[in-house]
Amino acid sequence: MSQSDRKPQDPFVSHIVEIAWQQFPGHFGGALSKALVRPETCGSRRVDFRISCYQPMAYVQEHVHQVQEQVYHVLEGEGLLTLDDRRVVMRKNDFAFVPPGVRHSFTNEGTTTLVFLVVTTPVEDAEVPI
């Protein structure tokens, strides 16, 4: 069943190639993501699940979520995650939990492509750029 044939809340199995790469607001320098599970892709009401691919020097600007929680899981490459005033190098198989109210950003400071999964819940939140 293709993405366009799905009704909201239908269970589904899909392939990553069916979803287009996007550069979401606040993402720069080749910070691309595929929104795999979101309201517009499958009718999800609580989960935003993405795979992201950042070229060297690409990043998401520092921001804070008011209610959203996020999980980052690195599949390939390495990047620098900021959590308030803390800077952490993230490499393959590292994962991080970011609760609401934590100022954060993620930058590919490595020399190869950074590929990671992001799970966010709930789907919508008012972000406050820093």
N, CA, C and O atoms as a GROMACS GRO file, in nm:
protein
  520
    1MET      N    1   0.085  -0.117   0.000
    1MET     CA    2   0.000   0.000   0.000
    1MET      C    3   0.090   0.123   0.000
    1MET      O    4   0.177   0.135   0.085
    2SER      N    5   0.069   0.212  -0.094
    2SER     CA    6   0.152   0.332  -0.101
    2SER      C    7   0.107   0.433   0.003
    2SER      O    8  -0.002   0.424   0.059
    3GLN      N    9   0.194   0.530   0.027
    3GLN     CA   10   0.167   0.634   0.126
    3GLN      C   11   0.036   0.708   0.095
    3GLN      O   12  -0.040   0.738   0.187
    4SER      N   13   0.010   0.736  -0.031
    4SER     CA   14  -0.110   0.811  -0.068
    4SER      C   15  -0.238   0.729  -0.055
    4SER      O   16  -0.346   0.787  -0.044
    5ASP      N   17  -0.227   0.596  -0.054
    5ASP     CA   18  -0.345   0.510  -0.042
    5ASP      C   19  -0.386   0.485   0.103
    5ASP      O   20  -0.496   0.435   0.129
    6ARG      N   21  -0.298   0.521   0.197
    6ARG     CA   22  -0.326   0.493   0.338
    6ARG      C   23  -0.432   0.583   0.396
    6ARG      O   24  -0.440   0.701   0.362
    7LYS      N   25  -0.513   0.526   0.483
    7LYS     CA   26  -0.606   0.605   0.562
    7LYS      C   27  -0.540   0.630   0.697
    7LYS      O   28  -0.459   0.548   0.742
    8PRO      N   29  -0.572   0.742   0.764
    8PRO     CA   30  -0.514   0.767   0.896
    8PRO      C   31  -0.536   0.648   0.989
    8PRO      O   32  -0.645   0.591   0.995
    9GLN      N   33  -0.431   0.613   1.060
    9GLN     CA   34  -0.431   0.507   1.161
    9GLN      C   35  -0.435   0.366   1.104
    9GLN      O   36  -0.454   0.271   1.180
   10ASP      N   37  -0.419   0.349   0.973
   10ASP     CA   38  -0.403   0.215   0.917
   10ASP      C   39  -0.265   0.164   0.954
   10ASP      O   40  -0.168   0.238   0.942
   11PRO      N   41  -0.253   0.039   0.998
   11PRO     CA   42  -0.118  -0.016   1.015
   11PRO      C   43  -0.054  -0.027   0.877
   11PRO      O   44  -0.124  -0.040   0.776
   12PHE      N   45   0.078  -0.022   0.873
   12PHE     CA   46   0.144  -0.030   0.742
   12PHE      C   47   0.287  -0.078   0.757
   12PHE      O   48   0.347  -0.074   0.864
   13VAL      N   49   0.339  -0.122   0.644
   13VAL     CA   50   0.481  -0.152   0.627
   13VAL      C   51   0.522  -0.074   0.503
   13VAL      O   52   0.452  -0.074   0.402
   14SER      N   53   0.634  -0.007   0.511
   14SER     CA   54   0.678   0.076   0.400
   14SER      C   55   0.828   0.061   0.381
   14SER      O   56   0.894  -0.006   0.460
   15HIS      N   57   0.881   0.124   0.279
   15HIS     CA   58   1.024   0.126   0.254
   15HIS      C   59   1.071   0.270   0.256
   15HIS      O   60   1.002   0.360   0.208
   16ILE      N   61   1.187   0.292   0.310
   16ILE     CA   62   1.242   0.425   0.329
   16ILE      C   63   1.252   0.506   0.199
   16ILE      O   64   1.240   0.628   0.202
   17VAL      N   65   1.272   0.438   0.087
   17VAL     CA   66   1.286   0.508  -0.041
   17VAL      C   67   1.155   0.576  -0.083
   17VAL      O   68   1.157   0.665  -0.168
   18GLU      N   69   1.043   0.536  -0.026
   18GLU     CA   70   0.914   0.596  -0.060
   18GLU      C   71   0.895   0.736  -0.001
   18GLU      O   72   0.804   0.808  -0.041
   19ILE      N   73   0.980   0.774   0.094
   19ILE     CA   74   0.967   0.904   0.162
   19ILE      C   75   1.076   0.998   0.112
   19ILE      O   76   1.193   0.960   0.105
   20ALA      N   77   1.038   1.120   0.077
   20ALA     CA   78   1.133   1.219   0.023
   20ALA      C   79   1.219   1.280   0.134
   20ALA      O   80   1.174   1.296   0.248
   21TRP      N   81   1.343   1.315   0.099
   21TRP     CA   82   1.429   1.391   0.190
   21TRP      C   83   1.377   1.534   0.198
   21TRP      O   84   1.329   1.589   0.099
   22GLN      N   85   1.386   1.592   0.316
   22GLN     CA   86   1.344   1.732   0.339
   22GLN      C   87   1.447   1.802   0.426
   22GLN      O   88   1.513   1.738   0.508
   23GLN      N   89   1.460   1.931   0.408
   23GLN     CA   90   1.537   2.011   0.502
   23GLN      C   91   1.436   2.093   0.582
   23GLN      O   92   1.383   2.193   0.533
   24PHE      N   93   1.410   2.049   0.704
   24PHE     CA   94   1.310   2.111   0.789
   24PHE      C   95   1.357   2.249   0.836
   24PHE      O   96   1.478   2.275   0.836
   25PRO      N   97   1.265   2.337   0.877
   25PRO     CA   98   1.304   2.467   0.929
   25PRO      C   99   1.403   2.452   1.045
   25PRO      O  100   1.389   2.362   1.128
   26GLY      N  101   1.503   2.541   1.050
   26GLY     CA  102   1.602   2.538   1.155
   26GLY      C  103   1.717   2.441   1.130
   26GLY      O  104   1.806   2.427   1.214
   27HIS      N  105   1.715   2.373   1.014
   27HIS     CA  106   1.820   2.278   0.977
   27HIS      C  107   1.898   2.340   0.860
   27HIS      O  108   1.839   2.398   0.769
   28PHE      N  109   2.032   2.327   0.864
   28PHE     CA  110   2.114   2.399   0.767
   28PHE      C  111   2.231   2.315   0.717
   28PHE      O  112   2.276   2.222   0.783
   29GLY      N  113   2.280   2.351   0.596
   29GLY     CA  114   2.403   2.294   0.543
   29GLY      C  115   2.393   2.151   0.496
   29GLY      O  116   2.494   2.080   0.497
   30GLY      N  117   2.277   2.107   0.455
   30GLY     CA  118   2.262   1.967   0.413
   30GLY      C  119   2.219   1.877   0.526
   30GLY      O  120   2.253   1.759   0.529
   31ALA      N  121   2.142   1.933   0.621
   31ALA     CA  122   2.084   1.855   0.731
   31ALA      C  123   1.947   1.806   0.685
   31ALA      O  124   1.847   1.876   0.702
   32LEU      N  125   1.944   1.688   0.627
   32LEU     CA  126   1.822   1.635   0.566
   32LEU      C  127   1.759   1.526   0.650
   32LEU      O  128   1.828   1.453   0.722
   33SER      N  129   1.626   1.515   0.641
   33SER     CA  130   1.554   1.411   0.714
   33SER      C  131   1.444   1.353   0.628
   33SER      O  132   1.392   1.418   0.537
   34LYS      N  133   1.409   1.228   0.657
   34LYS     CA  134   1.292   1.163   0.600
   34LYS      C  135   1.194   1.144   0.714
   34LYS      O  136   1.225   1.074   0.811
   35ALA      N  137   1.077   1.206   0.705
   35ALA     CA  138   0.973   1.192   0.807
   35ALA      C  139   0.900   1.061   0.783
   35ALA      O  140   0.806   1.055   0.704
   36LEU      N  141   0.943   0.955   0.850
   36LEU     CA  142   0.890   0.820   0.825
   36LEU      C  143   0.753   0.800   0.888
   36LEU      O  144   0.664   0.742   0.826
   37VAL      N  145   0.736   0.846   1.011
   37VAL     CA  146   0.608   0.834   1.081
   37VAL      C  147   0.572   0.972   1.134
   37VAL      O  148   0.639   1.025   1.223
   38ARG      N  149   0.467   1.029   1.079
   38ARG     CA  150   0.415   1.160   1.119
   38ARG      C  151   0.268   1.166   1.078
   38ARG      O  152   0.220   1.078   1.006
   39PRO      N  153   0.197   1.266   1.123
   39PRO     CA  154   0.056   1.276   1.082
   39PRO      C  155   0.036   1.273   0.931
   39PRO      O  156  -0.055   1.206   0.882
   40GLU      N  157   0.120   1.344   0.857
   40GLU     CA  158   0.101   1.351   0.712
   40GLU      C  159   0.147   1.225   0.639
   40GLU      O  160   0.109   1.206   0.524
   41THR      N  161   0.227   1.140   0.700
   41THR     CA  162   0.271   1.018   0.632
   41THR      C  163   0.184   0.897   0.666
   41THR      O  164   0.169   0.807   0.583
   42CYS      N  165   0.126   0.895   0.788
   42CYS     CA  166   0.050   0.776   0.826
   42CYS      C  167  -0.062   0.805   0.926
   42CYS      O  168  -0.131   0.712   0.970
   43GLY      N  169  -0.081   0.930   0.962
   43GLY     CA  170  -0.186   0.962   1.057
   43GLY      C  171  -0.145   0.949   1.202
   43GLY      O  172  -0.230   0.952   1.291
   44SER      N  173  -0.016   0.935   1.229
   44SER     CA  174   0.032   0.926   1.367
   44SER      C  175  -0.012   1.049   1.445
   44SER      O  176   0.000   1.162   1.397
   45ARG      N  177  -0.061   1.027   1.564
   45ARG     CA  178  -0.104   1.139   1.647
   45ARG      C  179  -0.006   1.173   1.758
   45ARG      O  180  -0.012   1.282   1.814
   46ARG      N  181   0.084   1.081   1.791
   46ARG     CA  182   0.172   1.102   1.907
   46ARG      C  183   0.321   1.089   1.877
   46ARG      O  184   0.403   1.132   1.958
   47VAL      N  185   0.357   1.031   1.762
   47VAL     CA  186   0.497   1.002   1.735
   47VAL      C  187   0.543   1.066   1.605
   47VAL      O  188   0.474   1.060   1.503
   48ASP      N  189   0.662   1.128   1.611
   48ASP     CA  190   0.734   1.178   1.494
   48ASP      C  191   0.863   1.096   1.490
   48ASP      O  192   0.948   1.108   1.579
   49PHE      N  193   0.879   1.012   1.386
   49PHE     CA  194   0.995   0.924   1.373
   49PHE      C  195   1.063   0.956   1.241
   49PHE      O  196   1.003   0.947   1.134
   50ARG      N  197   1.191   0.994   1.250
   50ARG     CA  198   1.266   1.035   1.131
   50ARG      C  199   1.400   0.965   1.125
   50ARG      O  200   1.455   0.923   1.226
   51ILE      N  201   1.452   0.952   1.002
   51ILE     CA  202   1.592   0.922   0.982
   51ILE      C  203   1.652   1.049   0.924
   51ILE      O  204   1.596   1.110   0.834
   52SER      N  205   1.768   1.087   0.977
   52SER     CA  206   1.834   1.210   0.933
   52SER      C  207   1.972   1.179   0.880
   52SER      O  208   2.038   1.086   0.926
   53CYS      N  209   2.014   1.258   0.784
   53CYS     CA  210   2.144   1.244   0.720
   53CYS      C  211   2.206   1.383   0.710
   53CYS      O  212   2.157   1.468   0.635
   54TYR      N  213   2.312   1.406   0.786
   54TYR     CA  214   2.378   1.537   0.788
   54TYR      C  215   2.515   1.525   0.723
   54TYR      O  216   2.596   1.440   0.760
   55GLN      N  217   2.540   1.611   0.626
   55GLN     CA  218   2.672   1.620   0.566
   55GLN      C  219   2.767   1.690   0.664
   55GLN      O  220   2.720   1.757   0.756
   56PRO      N  221   2.900   1.677   0.646
   56PRO     CA  222   2.991   1.750   0.735
   56PRO      C  223   2.955   1.899   0.741
   56PRO      O  224   2.929   1.962   0.639
   57MET      N  225   2.953   1.952   0.861
   57MET     CA  226   2.920   2.091   0.896
   57MET      C  227   2.769   2.120   0.897
   57MET      O  228   2.730   2.231   0.931
   58ALA      N  229   2.685   2.024   0.862
   58ALA     CA  230   2.540   2.046   0.868
   58ALA      C  231   2.495   2.040   1.013
   58ALA      O  232   2.559   1.976   1.097
   59TYR      N  233   2.384   2.108   1.043
   59TYR     CA  234   2.339   2.115   1.181
   59TYR      C  235   2.192   2.155   1.193
   59TYR      O  236   2.133   2.208   1.099
   60VAL      N  237   2.136   2.128   1.310
   60VAL     CA  238   2.008   2.186   1.350
   60VAL      C  239   2.042   2.294   1.452
   60VAL      O  240   2.121   2.271   1.544
   61GLN      N  241   1.983   2.410   1.436
   61GLN     CA  242   2.014   2.522   1.526
   61GLN      C  243   1.971   2.491   1.669
   61GLN      O  244   1.881   2.410   1.692
   62GLU      N  245   2.036   2.555   1.762
   62GLU     CA  246   2.003   2.536   1.903
   62GLU      C  247   1.859   2.581   1.929
   62GLU      O  248   1.816   2.686   1.882
   63HIS      N  249   1.786   2.499   2.004
   63HIS     CA  250   1.645   2.526   2.032
   63HIS      C  251   1.603   2.452   2.158
   63HIS      O  252   1.677   2.369   2.211
   64VAL      N  253   1.482   2.483   2.206
   64VAL     CA  254   1.427   2.421   2.326
   64VAL      C  255   1.284   2.378   2.295
   64VAL      O  256   1.208   2.454   2.236
   65HIS      N  257   1.247   2.257   2.336
   65HIS     CA  258   1.109   2.212   2.324
   65HIS      C  259   1.038   2.234   2.457
   65HIS      O  260   1.095   2.211   2.564
   66GLN      N  261   0.914   2.279   2.449
   66GLN     CA  262   0.839   2.304   2.571
   66GLN      C  263   0.783   2.176   2.632
   66GLN      O  264   0.787   2.158   2.753
   67VAL      N  265   0.731   2.085   2.548
   67VAL     CA  266   0.672   1.962   2.599
   67VAL      C  267   0.726   1.836   2.533
   67VAL      O  268   0.709   1.726   2.586
   68GLN      N  269   0.791   1.850   2.419
   68GLN     CA  270   0.838   1.732   2.346
   68GLN      C  271   0.959   1.667   2.413
   68GLN      O  272   1.046   1.735   2.468
   69GLU      N  273   0.962   1.533   2.405
   69GLU     CA  274   1.078   1.453   2.442
   69GLU      C  275   1.137   1.398   2.312
   69GLU      O  276   1.064   1.369   2.217
   70GLN      N  277   1.270   1.386   2.309
   70GLN     CA  278   1.335   1.333   2.190
   70GLN      C  279   1.438   1.227   2.226
   70GLN      O  280   1.501   1.232   2.331
   71VAL      N  281   1.453   1.131   2.133
   71VAL     CA  282   1.558   1.031   2.141
   71VAL      C  283   1.637   1.040   2.010
   71VAL      O  284   1.579   1.039   1.902
   72TYR      N  285   1.769   1.050   2.021
   72TYR     CA  286   1.860   1.046   1.907
   72TYR      C  287   1.938   0.915   1.914
   72TYR      O  288   1.985   0.877   2.021
   73HIS      N  289   1.951   0.845   1.801
   73HIS     CA  290   2.027   0.720   1.795
   73HIS      C  291   2.114   0.726   1.670
   73HIS      O  292   2.062   0.728   1.558
   74VAL      N  293   2.246   0.728   1.688
   74VAL     CA  294   2.340   0.740   1.577
   74VAL      C  295   2.362   0.603   1.512
   74VAL      O  296   2.393   0.505   1.579
   75LEU      N  297   2.346   0.600   1.379
   75LEU     CA  298   2.368   0.477   1.301
   75LEU      C  299   2.504   0.477   1.232
   75LEU      O  300   2.568   0.373   1.220
   76GLU      N  301   2.548   0.596   1.186
   76GLU     CA  302   2.676   0.609   1.115
   76GLU      C  303   2.734   0.747   1.142
   76GLU      O  304   2.660   0.843   1.163
   77GLY      N  305   2.866   0.757   1.140
   77GLY     CA  306   2.934   0.885   1.153
   77GLY      C  307   2.944   0.930   1.297
   77GLY      O  308   2.927   0.852   1.390
   78GLU      N  309   2.973   1.061   1.312
   78GLU     CA  310   2.981   1.119   1.445
   78GLU      C  311   2.939   1.264   1.441
   78GLU      O  312   2.958   1.334   1.341
   79GLY      N  313   2.880   1.309   1.552
   79GLY     CA  314   2.833   1.446   1.560
   79GLY      C  315   2.850   1.499   1.700
   79GLY      O  316   2.881   1.425   1.794
   80LEU      N  317   2.829   1.628   1.713
   80LEU     CA  318   2.841   1.695   1.842
   80LEU      C  319   2.702   1.738   1.887
   80LEU      O  320   2.638   1.822   1.823
   81LEU      N  321   2.655   1.679   1.997
   81LEU     CA  322   2.525   1.711   2.055
   81LEU      C  323   2.547   1.807   2.170
   81LEU      O  324   2.626   1.780   2.260
   82THR      N  325   2.477   1.920   2.167
   82THR     CA  326   2.483   2.011   2.282
   82THR      C  327   2.357   1.991   2.364
   82THR      O  328   2.247   1.979   2.310
   83LEU      N  329   2.375   1.987   2.494
   83LEU     CA  330   2.265   1.972   2.591
   83LEU      C  331   2.287   2.081   2.696
   83LEU      O  332   2.369   2.065   2.786
   84ASP      N  333   2.214   2.192   2.684
   84ASP     CA  334   2.239   2.311   2.763
   84ASP      C  335   2.385   2.352   2.742
   84ASP      O  336   2.422   2.383   2.628
   85ASP      N  337   2.469   2.353   2.844
   85ASP     CA  338   2.609   2.395   2.828
   85ASP      C  339   2.705   2.278   2.809
   85ASP      O  340   2.826   2.298   2.804
   86ARG      N  341   2.653   2.157   2.798
   86ARG     CA  342   2.733   2.036   2.782
   86ARG      C  343   2.744   2.000   2.635
   86ARG      O  344   2.646   2.007   2.561
   87ARG      N  345   2.864   1.960   2.591
   87ARG     CA  346   2.887   1.916   2.453
   87ARG      C  347   2.932   1.771   2.456
   87ARG      O  348   3.028   1.736   2.525
   88VAL      N  349   2.861   1.686   2.381
   88VAL     CA  350   2.887   1.541   2.384
   88VAL      C  351   2.909   1.491   2.242
   88VAL      O  352   2.829   1.518   2.153
   89VAL      N  353   3.018   1.418   2.221
   89VAL     CA  354   3.042   1.354   2.091
   89VAL      C  355   2.956   1.228   2.085
   89VAL      O  356   2.960   1.144   2.175
   90MET      N  357   2.879   1.216   1.978
   90MET     CA  358   2.793   1.099   1.956
   90MET      C  359   2.848   1.022   1.837
   90MET      O  360   2.875   1.078   1.731
   91ARG      N  361   2.864   0.889   1.857
   91ARG     CA  362   2.915   0.801   1.752
   91ARG      C  363   2.819   0.684   1.732
   91ARG      O  364   2.719   0.671   1.804
   92LYS      N  365   2.850   0.599   1.635
   92LYS     CA  366   2.766   0.483   1.602
   92LYS      C  367   2.725   0.409   1.728
   92LYS      O  368   2.807   0.378   1.814
   93ASN      N  369   2.595   0.381   1.738
   93ASN     CA  370   2.530   0.309   1.847
   93ASN      C  371   2.511   0.391   1.974
   93ASN      O  372   2.456   0.340   2.072
   94ASP      N  373   2.556   0.517   1.976
   94ASP     CA  374   2.525   0.604   2.090
   94ASP      C  375   2.382   0.652   2.075
   94ASP      O  376   2.334   0.673   1.964
   95PHE      N  377   2.315   0.670   2.188
   95PHE     CA  378   2.181   0.729   2.184
   95PHE      C  379   2.168   0.825   2.301
   95PHE      O  380   2.238   0.813   2.401
   96ALA      N  381   2.077   0.920   2.286
   96ALA     CA  382   2.058   1.023   2.387
   96ALA      C  383   1.909   1.051   2.404
   96ALA      O  384   1.832   1.042   2.309
   97PHE      N  385   1.872   1.086   2.525
   97PHE     CA  386   1.736   1.129   2.557
   97PHE      C  387   1.741   1.276   2.590
   97PHE      O  388   1.822   1.320   2.672
   98VAL      N  389   1.653   1.355   2.527
   98VAL     CA  390   1.647   1.499   2.551
   98VAL      C  391   1.508   1.533   2.604
   98VAL      O  392   1.410   1.530   2.528
   99PRO      N  393   1.497   1.564   2.733
   99PRO     CA  394   1.366   1.598   2.790
   99PRO      C  395   1.327   1.741   2.754
   99PRO      O  396   1.411   1.819   2.707
  100PRO      N  397   1.201   1.777   2.775
  100PRO     CA  398   1.157   1.915   2.748
  100PRO      C  399   1.238   2.013   2.834
  100PRO      O  400   1.283   1.980   2.944
  101GLY      N  401   1.256   2.134   2.781
  101GLY     CA  402   1.323   2.239   2.856
  101GLY      C  403   1.474   2.240   2.844
  101GLY      O  404   1.539   2.328   2.899
  102VAL      N  405   1.533   2.142   2.772
  102VAL     CA  406   1.678   2.136   2.755
  102VAL      C  407   1.714   2.201   2.622
  102VAL      O  408   1.666   2.160   2.516
  103ARG      N  409   1.799   2.302   2.626
  103ARG     CA  410   1.850   2.369   2.506
  103ARG      C  411   1.942   2.269   2.437
  103ARG      O  412   2.032   2.214   2.500
  104HIS      N  413   1.920   2.244   2.306
  104HIS     CA  414   2.001   2.145   2.237
  104HIS      C  415   2.019   2.177   2.089
  104HIS      O  416   1.939   2.249   2.029
  105SER      N  417   2.124   2.120   2.032
  105SER     CA  418   2.150   2.125   1.888
  105SER      C  419   2.233   2.001   1.853
  105SER      O  420   2.286   1.934   1.942
  106PHE      N  421   2.244   1.972   1.724
  106PHE     CA  422   2.322   1.856   1.679
  106PHE      C  423   2.393   1.898   1.551
  106PHE      O  424   2.330   1.947   1.458
  107THR      N  425   2.525   1.878   1.547
  107THR     CA  426   2.608   1.922   1.436
  107THR      C  427   2.700   1.809   1.391
  107THR      O  428   2.758   1.739   1.474
  108ASN      N  429   2.713   1.793   1.260
  108ASN     CA  430   2.810   1.697   1.208
  108ASN      C  431   2.946   1.765   1.204
  108ASN      O  432   2.975   1.840   1.111
  109GLU      N  433   3.028   1.740   1.305
  109GLU     CA  434   3.164   1.793   1.311
  109GLU      C  435   3.266   1.692   1.258
  109GLU      O  436   3.386   1.717   1.260
  110GLY      N  437   3.216   1.577   1.211
  110GLY     CA  438   3.303   1.472   1.159
  110GLY      C  439   3.342   1.496   1.014
  110GLY      O  440   3.316   1.602   0.957
  111THR      N  441   3.404   1.394   0.955
  111THR     CA  442   3.451   1.404   0.816
  111THR      C  443   3.369   1.319   0.720
  111THR      O  444   3.393   1.320   0.600
  112THR      N  445   3.271   1.245   0.774
  112THR     CA  446   3.184   1.162   0.691
  112THR      C  447   3.039   1.195   0.724
  112THR      O  448   3.012   1.272   0.816
  113THR      N  449   2.948   1.138   0.650
  113THR     CA  450   2.806   1.161   0.670
  113THR      C  451   2.762   1.109   0.807
  113THR      O  452   2.803   1.001   0.850
  114LEU      N  453   2.680   1.187   0.875
  114LEU     CA  454   2.621   1.148   1.004
  114LEU      C  455   2.478   1.103   0.977
  114LEU      O  456   2.398   1.180   0.923
  115VAL      N  457   2.446   0.979   1.012
  115VAL     CA  458   2.312   0.924   0.993
  115VAL      C  459   2.258   0.884   1.129
  115VAL      O  460   2.325   0.812   1.204
  116PHE      N  461   2.136   0.930   1.162
  116PHE     CA  462   2.080   0.900   1.293
  116PHE      C  463   1.927   0.897   1.286
  116PHE      O  464   1.866   0.954   1.196
  117LEU      N  465   1.869   0.829   1.384
  117LEU     CA  466   1.724   0.824   1.400
  117LEU      C  467   1.684   0.926   1.505
  117LEU      O  468   1.758   0.951   1.600
  118VAL      N  469   1.566   0.984   1.488
  118VAL     CA  470   1.510   1.077   1.587
  118VAL      C  471   1.365   1.036   1.612
  118VAL      O  472   1.286   1.023   1.519
  119VAL      N  473   1.332   1.015   1.739
  119VAL     CA  474   1.194   0.988   1.780
  119VAL      C  475   1.152   1.104   1.868
  119VAL      O  476   1.221   1.138   1.965
  120THR      N  477   1.039   1.166   1.834
  120THR     CA  478   0.988   1.280   1.909
  120THR      C  479   0.843   1.256   1.947
  120THR      O  480   0.763   1.211   1.865
  121THR      N  481   0.810   1.288   2.071
  121THR     CA  482   0.672   1.278   2.115
  121THR      C  483   0.644   1.387   2.216
  121THR      O  484   0.728   1.414   2.302
  122PRO      N  485   0.528   1.452   2.210
  122PRO     CA  486   0.425   1.440   2.107
  122PRO      C  487   0.474   1.502   1.976
  122PRO      O  488   0.583   1.558   1.969
  123VAL      N  489   0.392   1.490   1.872
  123VAL     CA  490   0.429   1.534   1.739
  123VAL      C  491   0.454   1.684   1.732
  123VAL      O  492   0.551   1.727   1.670
  124GLU      N  493   0.370   1.763   1.794
  124GLU     CA  494   0.381   1.909   1.783
  124GLU      C  495   0.426   1.972   1.913
  124GLU      O  496   0.398   1.921   2.022
  125ASP      N  497   0.498   2.083   1.902
  125ASP     CA  498   0.547   2.156   2.018
  125ASP      C  499   0.584   2.296   1.973
  125ASP      O  500   0.623   2.316   1.857
  126ALA      N  501   0.574   2.391   2.061
  126ALA     CA  502   0.621   2.526   2.031
  126ALA      C  503   0.771   2.529   2.062
  126ALA      O  504   0.811   2.518   2.178
  127GLU      N  505   0.852   2.545   1.958
  127GLU     CA  506   0.997   2.552   1.979
  127GLU      C  507   1.036   2.696   2.000
  127GLU      O  508   0.978   2.786   1.941
  128VAL      N  509   1.134   2.717   2.083
  128VAL     CA  510   1.185   2.850   2.113
  128VAL      C  511   1.329   2.856   2.066
  128VAL      O  512   1.417   2.805   2.136
  129PRO      N  513   1.358   2.920   1.948
  129PRO     CA  514   1.498   2.930   1.905
  129PRO      C  515   1.578   3.012   2.005
  129PRO      O  516   1.527   3.105   2.066
  130ILE      N  517   1.702   2.977   2.021
  130ILE     CA  518   1.791   3.046   2.114
  130ILE      C  519   1.867   3.152   2.041
  130ILE      O  520   1.948   3.222   2.102
   0.00000   0.00000   0.00000
